[in-house]
Amino acid sequence: MPQNLARKYGKTPAQILMRRNVQQGIIPIPKSKNPARLAENIAVFDFAPEGEDMVALGGMHQNRRTSHDPLTFDF
């Protein structure tokens, strides 16, 4: 899904998802040491998925988290 919208808007899938978050009032906190990737991460204000595209992105939400539990992760 994000891959299709990335092609449509000429952006990366990460940019599509970050822009969706911004439009929903969610502040994304991307991380990278690569200067080109940092610039890419903030280049999300020159487009705006609308209508069916936003509905489709919203349909991906499953209320699940994919990071490690900090209380049980072996650092």
PDB file with SEQRES, HELIX, SHEET and CRYST1 records, atoms N, CA, C and O in Angstrom:
SEQRES   1 A   75  MET PRO GLN ASN LEU ALA ARG LYS TYR GLY LYS THR PRO          
SEQRES   2 A   75  ALA GLN ILE LEU MET ARG ARG ASN VAL GLN GLN GLY ILE          
SEQRES   3 A   75  ILE PRO ILE PRO LYS SER LYS ASN PRO ALA ARG LEU ALA          
SEQRES   4 A   75  GLU ASN ILE ALA VAL PHE ASP PHE ALA PRO GLU GLY GLU          
SEQRES   5 A   75  ASP MET VAL ALA LEU GLY GLY MET HIS GLN ASN ARG ARG          
SEQRES   6 A   75  THR SER HIS ASP PRO LEU THR PHE ASP PHE                      
HELIX    1 AA1 PRO A    2  TYR A    9  1                                   8    
HELIX    2 AA2 PRO A   13  GLN A   23  1                                  11    
HELIX    3 AA3 PRO A   35  ILE A   42  1                                   8    
HELIX    4 AA4 GLU A   52  GLY A   58  1                                   7    
CRYST1    1.000    1.000    1.000  90.00  90.00  90.00 P 1           1          
ATOM      1  N   MET A   1       0.805  -1.195   0.000  1.00  0.00           N  
ATOM      2  CA  MET A   1       0.000   0.000   0.000  1.00  0.00           C  
ATOM      3  C   MET A   1       0.856   1.271   0.000  1.00  0.00           C  
ATOM      4  O   MET A   1       0.710   2.080  -0.916  1.00  0.00           O  
ATOM      5  N   PRO A   2       1.739   1.487   0.980  1.00  0.00           N  
ATOM      6  CA  PRO A   2       2.562   2.699   0.927  1.00  0.00           C  
ATOM      7  C   PRO A   2       3.437   2.742  -0.328  1.00  0.00           C  
ATOM      8  O   PRO A   2       3.738   3.821  -0.839  1.00  0.00           O  
ATOM      9  N   GLN A   3       3.847   1.563  -0.828  1.00  0.00           N  
ATOM     10  CA  GLN A   3       4.673   1.528  -2.031  1.00  0.00           C  
ATOM     11  C   GLN A   3       3.904   2.081  -3.231  1.00  0.00           C  
ATOM     12  O   GLN A   3       4.466   2.818  -4.041  1.00  0.00           O  
ATOM     13  N   ASN A   4       2.630   1.731  -3.348  1.00  0.00           N  
ATOM     14  CA  ASN A   4       1.813   2.225  -4.460  1.00  0.00           C  
ATOM     15  C   ASN A   4       1.644   3.736  -4.379  1.00  0.00           C  
ATOM     16  O   ASN A   4       1.758   4.431  -5.388  1.00  0.00           O  
ATOM     17  N   LEU A   5       1.375   4.240  -3.192  1.00  0.00           N  
ATOM     18  CA  LEU A   5       1.209   5.683  -3.021  1.00  0.00           C  
ATOM     19  C   LEU A   5       2.535   6.411  -3.221  1.00  0.00           C  
ATOM     20  O   LEU A   5       2.554   7.541  -3.708  1.00  0.00           O  
ATOM     21  N   ALA A   6       3.639   5.774  -2.850  1.00  0.00           N  
ATOM     22  CA  ALA A   6       4.953   6.381  -3.060  1.00  0.00           C  
ATOM     23  C   ALA A   6       5.191   6.601  -4.553  1.00  0.00           C  
ATOM     24  O   ALA A   6       5.681   7.655  -4.959  1.00  0.00           O  
ATOM     25  N   ARG A   7       4.846   5.608  -5.362  1.00  0.00           N  
ATOM     26  CA  ARG A   7       4.984   5.770  -6.816  1.00  0.00           C  
ATOM     27  C   ARG A   7       4.052   6.874  -7.326  1.00  0.00           C  
ATOM     28  O   ARG A   7       4.447   7.693  -8.156  1.00  0.00           O  
ATOM     29  N   LYS A   8       2.831   6.889  -6.830  1.00  0.00           N  
ATOM     30  CA  LYS A   8       1.844   7.881  -7.270  1.00  0.00           C  
ATOM     31  C   LYS A   8       2.305   9.309  -6.977  1.00  0.00           C  
ATOM     32  O   LYS A   8       2.165  10.193  -7.822  1.00  0.00           O  
ATOM     33  N   TYR A   9       2.855   9.534  -5.779  1.00  0.00           N  
ATOM     34  CA  TYR A   9       3.242  10.878  -5.355  1.00  0.00           C  
ATOM     35  C   TYR A   9       4.719  11.200  -5.606  1.00  0.00           C  
ATOM     36  O   TYR A   9       5.153  12.329  -5.379  1.00  0.00           O  
ATOM     37  N   GLY A  10       5.493  10.214  -6.073  1.00  0.00           N  
ATOM     38  CA  GLY A  10       6.913  10.440  -6.317  1.00  0.00           C  
ATOM     39  C   GLY A  10       7.705  10.612  -5.031  1.00  0.00           C  
ATOM     40  O   GLY A  10       8.640  11.411  -4.969  1.00  0.00           O  
ATOM     41  N   LYS A  11       7.328   9.860  -4.008  1.00  0.00           N  
ATOM     42  CA  LYS A  11       7.971   9.921  -2.694  1.00  0.00           C  
ATOM     43  C   LYS A  11       8.376   8.519  -2.273  1.00  0.00           C  
ATOM     44  O   LYS A  11       8.089   7.550  -2.976  1.00  0.00           O  
ATOM     45  N   THR A  12       9.039   8.407  -1.132  1.00  0.00           N  
ATOM     46  CA  THR A  12       9.371   7.088  -0.590  1.00  0.00           C  
ATOM     47  C   THR A  12       8.206   6.604   0.278  1.00  0.00           C  
ATOM     48  O   THR A  12       7.406   7.418   0.739  1.00  0.00           O  
ATOM     49  N   PRO A  13       8.100   5.289   0.507  1.00  0.00           N  
ATOM     50  CA  PRO A  13       7.062   4.804   1.413  1.00  0.00           C  
ATOM     51  C   PRO A  13       7.164   5.446   2.803  1.00  0.00           C  
ATOM     52  O   PRO A  13       6.145   5.741   3.428  1.00  0.00           O  
ATOM     53  N   ALA A  14       8.385   5.661   3.281  1.00  0.00           N  
ATOM     54  CA  ALA A  14       8.557   6.294   4.597  1.00  0.00           C  
ATOM     55  C   ALA A  14       7.983   7.707   4.593  1.00  0.00           C  
ATOM     56  O   ALA A  14       7.347   8.121   5.562  1.00  0.00           O  
ATOM     57  N   GLN A  15       8.205   8.448   3.510  1.00  0.00           N  
ATOM     58  CA  GLN A  15       7.664   9.806   3.421  1.00  0.00           C  
ATOM     59  C   GLN A  15       6.136   9.784   3.402  1.00  0.00           C  
ATOM     60  O   GLN A  15       5.496  10.644   4.008  1.00  0.00           O  
ATOM     61  N   ILE A  16       5.558   8.820   2.720  1.00  0.00           N  
ATOM     62  CA  ILE A  16       4.097   8.698   2.680  1.00  0.00           C  
ATOM     63  C   ILE A  16       3.559   8.496   4.089  1.00  0.00           C  
ATOM     64  O   ILE A  16       2.601   9.154   4.495  1.00  0.00           O  
ATOM     65  N   LEU A  17       4.182   7.578   4.840  1.00  0.00           N  
ATOM     66  CA  LEU A  17       3.703   7.284   6.192  1.00  0.00           C  
ATOM     67  C   LEU A  17       3.953   8.446   7.149  1.00  0.00           C  
ATOM     68  O   LEU A  17       3.118   8.734   8.007  1.00  0.00           O  
ATOM     69  N   MET A  18       5.098   9.115   7.008  1.00  0.00           N  
ATOM     70  CA  MET A  18       5.359  10.271   7.874  1.00  0.00           C  
ATOM     71  C   MET A  18       4.377  11.397   7.585  1.00  0.00           C  
ATOM     72  O   MET A  18       3.890  12.051   8.508  1.00  0.00           O  
ATOM     73  N   ARG A  19       4.084  11.625   6.305  1.00  0.00           N  
ATOM     74  CA  ARG A  19       3.137  12.689   5.959  1.00  0.00           C  
ATOM     75  C   ARG A  19       1.742  12.364   6.478  1.00  0.00           C  
ATOM     76  O   ARG A  19       1.032  13.250   6.953  1.00  0.00           O  
ATOM     77  N   ARG A  20       1.352  11.112   6.392  1.00  0.00           N  
ATOM     78  CA  ARG A  20       0.051  10.699   6.921  1.00  0.00           C  
ATOM     79  C   ARG A  20      -0.013  11.006   8.411  1.00  0.00           C  
ATOM     80  O   ARG A  20      -1.019  11.521   8.899  1.00  0.00           O  
ATOM     81  N   ASN A  21       1.051  10.691   9.130  1.00  0.00           N  
ATOM     82  CA  ASN A  21       1.084  10.990  10.562  1.00  0.00           C  
ATOM     83  C   ASN A  21       0.950  12.481  10.817  1.00  0.00           C  
ATOM     84  O   ASN A  21       0.178  12.891  11.684  1.00  0.00           O  
ATOM     85  N   VAL A  22       1.686  13.295  10.080  1.00  0.00           N  
ATOM     86  CA  VAL A  22       1.621  14.749  10.249  1.00  0.00           C  
ATOM     87  C   VAL A  22       0.193  15.238  10.015  1.00  0.00           C  
ATOM     88  O   VAL A  22      -0.315  16.062  10.776  1.00  0.00           O  
ATOM     89  N   GLN A  23      -0.452  14.734   8.967  1.00  0.00           N  
ATOM     90  CA  GLN A  23      -1.818  15.151   8.668  1.00  0.00           C  
ATOM     91  C   GLN A  23      -2.793  14.734   9.760  1.00  0.00           C  
ATOM     92  O   GLN A  23      -3.847  15.349   9.919  1.00  0.00           O  
ATOM     93  N   GLN A  24      -2.451  13.702  10.505  1.00  0.00           N  
ATOM     94  CA  GLN A  24      -3.313  13.230  11.586  1.00  0.00           C  
ATOM     95  C   GLN A  24      -2.959  13.866  12.925  1.00  0.00           C  
ATOM     96  O   GLN A  24      -3.557  13.528  13.946  1.00  0.00           O  
ATOM     97  N   GLY A  25      -1.998  14.781  12.932  1.00  0.00           N  
ATOM     98  CA  GLY A  25      -1.594  15.444  14.171  1.00  0.00           C  
ATOM     99  C   GLY A  25      -0.625  14.634  15.004  1.00  0.00           C  
ATOM    100  O   GLY A  25      -0.421  14.925  16.182  1.00  0.00           O  
ATOM    101  N   ILE A  26      -0.024  13.616  14.401  1.00  0.00           N  
ATOM    102  CA  ILE A  26       0.952  12.763  15.080  1.00  0.00           C  
ATOM    103  C   ILE A  26       2.340  13.224  14.650  1.00  0.00           C  
ATOM    104  O   ILE A  26       2.607  13.348  13.455  1.00  0.00           O  
ATOM    105  N   ILE A  27       3.207  13.473  15.594  1.00  0.00           N  
ATOM    106  CA  ILE A  27       4.544  13.952  15.273  1.00  0.00           C  
ATOM    107  C   ILE A  27       5.488  12.760  15.100  1.00  0.00           C  
ATOM    108  O   ILE A  27       5.815  12.087  16.078  1.00  0.00           O  
ATOM    109  N   PRO A  28       5.931  12.491  13.859  1.00  0.00           N  
ATOM    110  CA  PRO A  28       6.883  11.393  13.662  1.00  0.00           C  
ATOM    111  C   PRO A  28       8.276  11.820  14.123  1.00  0.00           C  
ATOM    112  O   PRO A  28       8.649  12.987  14.000  1.00  0.00           O  
ATOM    113  N   ILE A  29       9.027  10.880  14.646  1.00  0.00           N  
ATOM    114  CA  ILE A  29      10.398  11.156  15.076  1.00  0.00           C  
ATOM    115  C   ILE A  29      11.319  10.197  14.317  1.00  0.00           C  
ATOM    116  O   ILE A  29      11.697   9.149  14.840  1.00  0.00           O  
ATOM    117  N   PRO A  30      11.679  10.560  13.080  1.00  0.00           N  
ATOM    118  CA  PRO A  30      12.564   9.685  12.303  1.00  0.00           C  
ATOM    119  C   PRO A  30      14.004   9.797  12.785  1.00  0.00           C  
ATOM    120  O   PRO A  30      14.391  10.791  13.400  1.00  0.00           O  
ATOM    121  N   LYS A  31      14.787   8.769  12.498  1.00  0.00           N  
ATOM    122  CA  LYS A  31      16.180   8.748  12.938  1.00  0.00           C  
ATOM    123  C   LYS A  31      17.062   8.328  11.766  1.00  0.00           C  
ATOM    124  O   LYS A  31      16.741   7.392  11.034  1.00  0.00           O  
ATOM    125  N   SER A  32      18.167   9.028  11.603  1.00  0.00           N  
ATOM    126  CA  SER A  32      19.164   8.644  10.608  1.00  0.00           C  
ATOM    127  C   SER A  32      20.445   9.422  10.859  1.00  0.00           C  
ATOM    128  O   SER A  32      20.413  10.559  11.330  1.00  0.00           O  
ATOM    129  N   LYS A  33      21.563   8.803  10.544  1.00  0.00           N  
ATOM    130  CA  LYS A  33      22.855   9.492  10.583  1.00  0.00           C  
ATOM    131  C   LYS A  33      23.240   9.965   9.186  1.00  0.00           C  
ATOM    132  O   LYS A  33      24.170  10.755   9.027  1.00  0.00           O  
ATOM    133  N   ASN A  34      22.530   9.483   8.188  1.00  0.00           N  
ATOM    134  CA  ASN A  34      22.816   9.801   6.798  1.00  0.00           C  
ATOM    135  C   ASN A  34      22.194  11.155   6.445  1.00  0.00           C  
ATOM    136  O   ASN A  34      20.973  11.298   6.511  1.00  0.00           O  
ATOM    137  N   PRO A  35      23.010  12.160   6.071  1.00  0.00           N  
ATOM    138  CA  PRO A  35      22.473  13.489   5.758  1.00  0.00           C  
ATOM    139  C   PRO A  35      21.406  13.479   4.655  1.00  0.00           C  
ATOM    140  O   PRO A  35      20.429  14.225   4.729  1.00  0.00           O  
ATOM    141  N   ALA A  36      21.592  12.645   3.646  1.00  0.00           N  
ATOM    142  CA  ALA A  36      20.599  12.572   2.568  1.00  0.00           C  
ATOM    143  C   ALA A  36      19.275  12.028   3.089  1.00  0.00           C  
ATOM    144  O   ALA A  36      18.206  12.501   2.703  1.00  0.00           O  
ATOM    145  N   ARG A  37      19.351  11.042   3.958  1.00  0.00           N  
ATOM    146  CA  ARG A  37      18.131  10.470   4.528  1.00  0.00           C  
ATOM    147  C   ARG A  37      17.450  11.459   5.463  1.00  0.00           C  
ATOM    148  O   ARG A  37      16.222  11.528   5.500  1.00  0.00           O  
ATOM    149  N   LEU A  38      18.235  12.226   6.219  1.00  0.00           N  
ATOM    150  CA  LEU A  38      17.652  13.262   7.077  1.00  0.00           C  
ATOM    151  C   LEU A  38      16.869  14.268   6.244  1.00  0.00           C  
ATOM    152  O   LEU A  38      15.754  14.645   6.604  1.00  0.00           O  
ATOM    153  N   ALA A  39      17.455  14.702   5.130  1.00  0.00           N  
ATOM    154  CA  ALA A  39      16.768  15.648   4.244  1.00  0.00           C  
ATOM    155  C   ALA A  39      15.499  15.026   3.673  1.00  0.00           C  
ATOM    156  O   ALA A  39      14.468  15.690   3.562  1.00  0.00           O  
ATOM    157  N   GLU A  40      15.582  13.756   3.316  1.00  0.00           N  
ATOM    158  CA  GLU A  40      14.418  13.042   2.792  1.00  0.00           C  
ATOM    159  C   GLU A  40      13.315  12.964   3.844  1.00  0.00           C  
ATOM    160  O   GLU A  40      12.135  13.125   3.534  1.00  0.00           O  
ATOM    161  N   ASN A  41      13.711  12.716   5.085  1.00  0.00           N  
ATOM    162  CA  ASN A  41      12.729  12.580   6.162  1.00  0.00           C  
ATOM    163  C   ASN A  41      11.937  13.855   6.415  1.00  0.00           C  
ATOM    164  O   ASN A  41      10.779  13.790   6.826  1.00  0.00           O  
ATOM    165  N   ILE A  42      12.545  15.012   6.176  1.00  0.00           N  
ATOM    166  CA  ILE A  42      11.806  16.250   6.431  1.00  0.00           C  
ATOM    167  C   ILE A  42      11.127  16.797   5.174  1.00  0.00           C  
ATOM    168  O   ILE A  42      10.421  17.803   5.243  1.00  0.00           O  
ATOM    169  N   ALA A  43      11.333  16.149   4.038  1.00  0.00           N  
ATOM    170  CA  ALA A  43      10.716  16.602   2.787  1.00  0.00           C  
ATOM    171  C   ALA A  43       9.320  16.000   2.633  1.00  0.00           C  
ATOM    172  O   ALA A  43       9.042  15.294   1.664  1.00  0.00           O  
ATOM    173  N   VAL A  44       8.458  16.285   3.588  1.00  0.00           N  
ATOM    174  CA  VAL A  44       7.100  15.730   3.557  1.00  0.00           C  
ATOM    175  C   VAL A  44       6.029  16.824   3.535  1.00  0.00           C  
ATOM    176  O   VAL A  44       4.849  16.547   3.749  1.00  0.00           O  
ATOM    177  N   PHE A  45       6.441  18.052   3.279  1.00  0.00           N  
ATOM    178  CA  PHE A  45       5.479  19.150   3.322  1.00  0.00           C  
ATOM    179  C   PHE A  45       5.139  19.704   1.942  1.00  0.00           C  
ATOM    180  O   PHE A  45       4.458  20.724   1.836  1.00  0.00           O  
ATOM    181  N   ASP A  46       5.608  19.044   0.885  1.00  0.00           N  
ATOM    182  CA  ASP A  46       5.313  19.518  -0.464  1.00  0.00           C  
ATOM    183  C   ASP A  46       4.271  18.654  -1.174  1.00  0.00           C  
ATOM    184  O   ASP A  46       4.093  18.763  -2.387  1.00  0.00           O  
ATOM    185  N   PHE A  47       3.589  17.802  -0.422  1.00  0.00           N  
ATOM    186  CA  PHE A  47       2.508  16.990  -0.973  1.00  0.00           C  
ATOM    187  C   PHE A  47       1.569  16.627   0.173  1.00  0.00           C  
ATOM    188  O   PHE A  47       1.925  16.759   1.344  1.00  0.00           O  
ATOM    189  N   ALA A  48       0.381  16.172  -0.173  1.00  0.00           N  
ATOM    190  CA  ALA A  48      -0.582  15.791   0.863  1.00  0.00           C  
ATOM    191  C   ALA A  48      -1.546  14.747   0.308  1.00  0.00           C  
ATOM    192  O   ALA A  48      -2.419  15.076  -0.495  1.00  0.00           O  
ATOM    193  N   PRO A  49      -1.397  13.489   0.730  1.00  0.00           N  
ATOM    194  CA  PRO A  49      -2.378  12.481   0.322  1.00  0.00           C  
ATOM    195  C   PRO A  49      -3.766  12.901   0.818  1.00  0.00           C  
ATOM    196  O   PRO A  49      -3.916  13.365   1.948  1.00  0.00           O  
ATOM    197  N   GLU A  50      -4.758  12.735  -0.027  1.00  0.00           N  
ATOM    198  CA  GLU A  50      -6.109  13.140   0.355  1.00  0.00           C  
ATOM    199  C   GLU A  50      -7.108  12.056  -0.016  1.00  0.00           C  
ATOM    200  O   GLU A  50      -6.772  11.073  -0.677  1.00  0.00           O  
ATOM    201  N   GLY A  51      -8.322  12.255   0.419  1.00  0.00           N  
ATOM    202  CA  GLY A  51      -9.438  11.404   0.018  1.00  0.00           C  
ATOM    203  C   GLY A  51      -9.207   9.932   0.245  1.00  0.00           C  
ATOM    204  O   GLY A  51      -8.889   9.488   1.348  1.00  0.00           O  
ATOM    205  N   GLU A  52      -9.376   9.181  -0.839  1.00  0.00           N  
ATOM    206  CA  GLU A  52      -9.277   7.723  -0.755  1.00  0.00           C  
ATOM    207  C   GLU A  52      -7.900   7.263  -0.295  1.00  0.00           C  
ATOM    208  O   GLU A  52      -7.780   6.230   0.364  1.00  0.00           O  
ATOM    209  N   ASP A  53      -6.864   8.019  -0.636  1.00  0.00           N  
ATOM    210  CA  ASP A  53      -5.513   7.640  -0.219  1.00  0.00           C  
ATOM    211  C   ASP A  53      -5.384   7.693   1.301  1.00  0.00           C  
ATOM    212  O   ASP A  53      -4.799   6.790   1.899  1.00  0.00           O  
ATOM    213  N   MET A  54      -5.917   8.730   1.928  1.00  0.00           N  
ATOM    214  CA  MET A  54      -5.866   8.830   3.395  1.00  0.00           C  
ATOM    215  C   MET A  54      -6.725   7.752   4.043  1.00  0.00           C  
ATOM    216  O   MET A  54      -6.349   7.193   5.073  1.00  0.00           O  
ATOM    217  N   VAL A  55      -7.868   7.461   3.451  1.00  0.00           N  
ATOM    218  CA  VAL A  55      -8.732   6.401   3.982  1.00  0.00           C  
ATOM    219  C   VAL A  55      -7.997   5.065   3.924  1.00  0.00           C  
ATOM    220  O   VAL A  55      -8.029   4.289   4.879  1.00  0.00           O  
ATOM    221  N   ALA A  56      -7.336   4.803   2.802  1.00  0.00           N  
ATOM    222  CA  ALA A  56      -6.593   3.546   2.649  1.00  0.00           C  
ATOM    223  C   ALA A  56      -5.463   3.454   3.670  1.00  0.00           C  
ATOM    224  O   ALA A  56      -5.257   2.401   4.273  1.00  0.00           O  
ATOM    225  N   LEU A  57      -4.732   4.550   3.867  1.00  0.00           N  
ATOM    226  CA  LEU A  57      -3.652   4.544   4.858  1.00  0.00           C  
ATOM    227  C   LEU A  57      -4.208   4.337   6.260  1.00  0.00           C  
ATOM    228  O   LEU A  57      -3.615   3.619   7.065  1.00  0.00           O  
ATOM    229  N   GLY A  58      -5.331   4.956   6.554  1.00  0.00           N  
ATOM    230  CA  GLY A  58      -5.959   4.783   7.866  1.00  0.00           C  
ATOM    231  C   GLY A  58      -6.426   3.363   8.103  1.00  0.00           C  
ATOM    232  O   GLY A  58      -6.476   2.905   9.244  1.00  0.00           O  
ATOM    233  N   GLY A  59      -6.770   2.661   7.028  1.00  0.00           N  
ATOM    234  CA  GLY A  59      -7.219   1.282   7.147  1.00  0.00           C  
ATOM    235  C   GLY A  59      -6.106   0.319   7.512  1.00  0.00           C  
ATOM    236  O   GLY A  59      -6.372  -0.828   7.872  1.00  0.00           O  
ATOM    237  N   MET A  60      -4.863   0.770   7.423  1.00  0.00           N  
ATOM    238  CA  MET A  60      -3.730  -0.086   7.781  1.00  0.00           C  
ATOM    239  C   MET A  60      -3.579  -0.221   9.290  1.00  0.00           C  
ATOM    240  O   MET A  60      -2.942  -1.162   9.764  1.00  0.00           O  
ATOM    241  N   HIS A  61      -4.153   0.702  10.048  1.00  0.00           N  
ATOM    242  CA  HIS A  61      -3.980   0.718  11.502  1.00  0.00           C  
ATOM    243  C   HIS A  61      -4.614  -0.517  12.135  1.00  0.00           C  
ATOM    244  O   HIS A  61      -5.788  -0.804  11.904  1.00  0.00           O  
ATOM    245  N   GLN A  62      -3.844  -1.240  12.925  1.00  0.00           N  
ATOM    246  CA  GLN A  62      -4.332  -2.436  13.609  1.00  0.00           C  
ATOM    247  C   GLN A  62      -4.121  -2.355  15.112  1.00  0.00           C  
ATOM    248  O   GLN A  62      -4.285  -3.354  15.812  1.00  0.00           O  
ATOM    249  N   ASN A  63      -3.756  -1.165  15.623  1.00  0.00           N  
ATOM    250  CA  ASN A  63      -3.530  -0.950  17.052  1.00  0.00           C  
ATOM    251  C   ASN A  63      -2.520  -1.943  17.629  1.00  0.00           C  
ATOM    252  O   ASN A  63      -2.709  -2.478  18.721  1.00  0.00           O  
ATOM    253  N   ARG A  64      -1.440  -2.180  16.868  1.00  0.00           N  
ATOM    254  CA  ARG A  64      -0.368  -3.062  17.330  1.00  0.00           C  
ATOM    255  C   ARG A  64       0.933  -2.290  17.321  1.00  0.00           C  
ATOM    256  O   ARG A  64       1.092  -1.340  16.554  1.00  0.00           O  
ATOM    257  N   ARG A  65       1.857  -2.689  18.161  1.00  0.00           N  
ATOM    258  CA  ARG A  65       3.176  -2.070  18.209  1.00  0.00           C  
ATOM    259  C   ARG A  65       4.200  -3.112  17.783  1.00  0.00           C  
ATOM    260  O   ARG A  65       4.014  -4.310  17.996  1.00  0.00           O  
ATOM    261  N   THR A  66       5.292  -2.633  17.173  1.00  0.00           N  
ATOM    262  CA  THR A  66       6.282  -3.583  16.670  1.00  0.00           C  
ATOM    263  C   THR A  66       7.657  -3.422  17.303  1.00  0.00           C  
ATOM    264  O   THR A  66       8.614  -4.059  16.863  1.00  0.00           O  
ATOM    265  N   SER A  67       7.773  -2.589  18.316  1.00  0.00           N  
ATOM    266  CA  SER A  67       9.073  -2.428  18.960  1.00  0.00           C  
ATOM    267  C   SER A  67       9.196  -3.388  20.142  1.00  0.00           C  
ATOM    268  O   SER A  67       8.230  -4.035  20.547  1.00  0.00           O  
ATOM    269  N   HIS A  68      10.397  -3.458  20.674  1.00  0.00           N  
ATOM    270  CA  HIS A  68      10.656  -4.343  21.804  1.00  0.00           C  
ATOM    271  C   HIS A  68      10.104  -3.745  23.095  1.00  0.00           C  
ATOM    272  O   HIS A  68      10.060  -2.526  23.254  1.00  0.00           O  
ATOM    273  N   ASP A  69       9.695  -4.593  23.992  1.00  0.00           N  
ATOM    274  CA  ASP A  69       9.234  -4.150  25.308  1.00  0.00           C  
ATOM    275  C   ASP A  69      10.463  -3.751  26.120  1.00  0.00           C  
ATOM    276  O   ASP A  69      11.312  -4.600  26.393  1.00  0.00           O  
ATOM    277  N   PRO A  70      10.581  -2.483  26.513  1.00  0.00           N  
ATOM    278  CA  PRO A  70      11.773  -2.040  27.244  1.00  0.00           C  
ATOM    279  C   PRO A  70      11.920  -2.691  28.615  1.00  0.00           C  
ATOM    280  O   PRO A  70      13.004  -2.668  29.197  1.00  0.00           O  
ATOM    281  N   LEU A  71      10.853  -3.267  29.132  1.00  0.00           N  
ATOM    282  CA  LEU A  71      10.934  -3.919  30.438  1.00  0.00           C  
ATOM    283  C   LEU A  71      11.505  -5.331  30.346  1.00  0.00           C  
ATOM    284  O   LEU A  71      11.989  -5.875  31.339  1.00  0.00           O  
ATOM    285  N   THR A  72      11.448  -5.923  29.151  1.00  0.00           N  
ATOM    286  CA  THR A  72      11.929  -7.298  29.018  1.00  0.00           C  
ATOM    287  C   THR A  72      13.061  -7.451  28.003  1.00  0.00           C  
ATOM    288  O   THR A  72      13.649  -8.528  27.904  1.00  0.00           O  
ATOM    289  N   PHE A  73      13.377  -6.403  27.252  1.00  0.00           N  
ATOM    290  CA  PHE A  73      14.415  -6.491  26.222  1.00  0.00           C  
ATOM    291  C   PHE A  73      15.795  -6.551  26.861  1.00  0.00           C  
ATOM    292  O   PHE A  73      16.088  -5.792  27.785  1.00  0.00           O  
ATOM    293  N   ASP A  74      16.646  -7.456  26.369  1.00  0.00           N  
ATOM    294  CA  ASP A  74      17.999  -7.615  26.892  1.00  0.00           C  
ATOM    295  C   ASP A  74      18.935  -6.628  26.197  1.00  0.00           C  
ATOM    296  O   ASP A  74      19.477  -6.921  25.131  1.00  0.00           O  
ATOM    297  N   PHE A  75      19.119  -5.456  26.810  1.00  0.00           N  
ATOM    298  CA  PHE A  75      19.998  -4.445  26.239  1.00  0.00           C  
ATOM    299  C   PHE A  75      21.431  -4.878  26.409  1.00  0.00           C  
ATOM    300  O   PHE A  75      22.345  -4.166  25.995  1.00  0.00           O  
TER     301      PHE A  75                                                      
END                                                                             
